[in-house]
Amino acid sequence: MSTLPGQRALFTLLLVLGFCTSALAQQNSGSPRADRPDVSDTLVVATHEVPPFAMRYEGDEWTGISIDLLDEIVRSLEASSGHRIDVEFRELSLIEMLDAVEKSEIDLAAAAITMNYDREKRMDFAHSFHSSGLGIAVSEQDSDSAWATIVNTVFSKTFLKIVAALLLSMLVSAVGVYLFERRHNAEQFHSSWPRGIAAGMWWAAVTLTTVGYGDKVPQSSGGRVIGFLWMFSGLFIVASFTAAVTSALTVTQLQSRINGPADLHGARVATIEGSTSADYLHANHIVFEPCADVNAALSRLVDGECDAVVYDAPILKYETHQEFAGEARVLPTLFQEQDYAFALPSDSPLLEPINRILLRQTSSPDWEDTLASYFGKKPQ
């Protein structure tokens, strides 16, 4: 009978341990797993059309590199959270997207968003899913031969204006010398006005070029005064004409030989305001014309309104291949390396789950095939 209290104490201890174990197991089974993200039923995503990263089709449907990745993220989050997740797209401009992310008005932004120091201070970025750099698009006609460039310059409006001004000054001089010489020197300057002015034009050309044939010489006092003025004026006219022609040819050759960022100074450059390419041009003191989108910038390029378009290389390659084939090309030179990523509000609970999904997806062999399906070849 002396062992009964000890048995009761042991039984009580086992009963308490069993109860605690059961309660702990029940608590663990009812709480979310550490790797199960807390995701709401609707994911609000900001985007805008930037082929091939985000493109609209069939009304409100979206596709593209960023959207394909987003679809995989949503599927993975649904599998880990255990419930369906709907995606609500909001089409915003780049600046509006970044502001919405900073103010936590959206869950994430998915487009062609590049990471940089200033943006990182305002928001968080997921792991990069594509690396590239800035590129330069030029017109295909800039690939013409040197002779074609000279011919185009000779028949340009600027050159024709220079020639017209020269001919007009020669005509004024020819008429002046004809009016004085038609009566006193009819042998060299015919009395009839068509032949007399033609002779005056010949005299003006010979005098202007300092050839000095001597077959036409003013003999009247008025004619000699005209000749005196024309000879000294010719020094400035020839110098101005030579400088204008040289400048026109030099500018055309410089504009047609943009081979990299070092050649952008002095050229007419277009880009998209608020982009990383605009930041680069600002930082390097390169004057540019802001455009609403890449298509508008490339349209200005092929119309001859600018000499180069600076923007993200993969976007330029896609747009020139799809919309401006044969009219524009992207130089092989890449500069200002940049990484594309999803933007999320600071301290977003989605950041770590999305990073794990991105690392798994972008390291798989299928990711290169996905990129190749948009770029047509392995992207640089």
Order of alpha helices (4+ residues) and beta strands (2+ residues): alpha-beta-beta-beta-alpha-beta-alpha-beta-alpha-beta-beta-alpha-alpha-alpha-alpha-beta-alpha-beta-alpha-beta-alpha-beta-beta-beta-alpha-alpha
